[in-house]
Amino acid sequence: MRVVDLLDRSGPLLASTAAQPDVAARLQHVVGNAYAALGELDKSIAHLQLAADSYRTHHGELHWPGIEAACDLAGALLRFGRLDEVAERQADVARRAVAARGANHPL
């Protein structure tokens, strides 16, 4: 069994967490990063986008896990050469990170 096959089978687990948005967002984030590490662009971006959107919806734009998910999404887009989408997302992440943790935070 390959790791990507296990990730592809994670749908029921992800669906079972719908009533717990923070758990669902965290799992989406982890699965999205795993897909990115395996080079699965579309799946990675889809899961990272779901995580970032969920955190932002439930906690606002300054919620740190949401900023991290948005940062990972921008990183995946950059790594996969989707440069047309990166600049705006990176600017948004930087603005939110500065507002949440200050200009000297490493993110």
Buried (B, 14 or more C-beta within 10 A) or exposed (E): EEEBEEBEEBEEEBEEBEEEBBEBBBBBBBBBBBBBEBEBBEBBBBBBBBBBBBBBEEBEBEBBBBBBBBBBBBBBBBEBEBEEBBEEBBEBBBEBBEEBBEEEEEE
